[in-house]
Amino acid sequence: MGMKKEIKRRHAPYTKLKAYLNEIGMTQAELAKLLNKSRYALNQNLNGTGGDFSLSEVRLICMTLGISADEFFIEPQVSKTKQDAS
């Protein structure tokens, strides 16, 4: 009976963005407010279980946080430190 419930993801979770928010001390509630959406909807975007971020949302996040869309949204699984280490 101890089977883990399979999580259906529509896209890869944005673990790098979540870690960055944590690093700078920004809560998901604050990001949700910036994007004018509910915390629940934002959480689904971040975890890949709901819809993806729109292009305008990605732009707003990147401009506000001063981050690169390539790094956090296009190829979030490739970290800069891993690339530099090789």
Secondary structure, DSSP 8 states (H G I E B T S, - for coil): ---------SS---HHHHHHHHHHT--HHHHHHHTTS-HHHHHHHHHTSS----HHHHHHHHHHHT--HIIIIISTTS-HHHHHH-
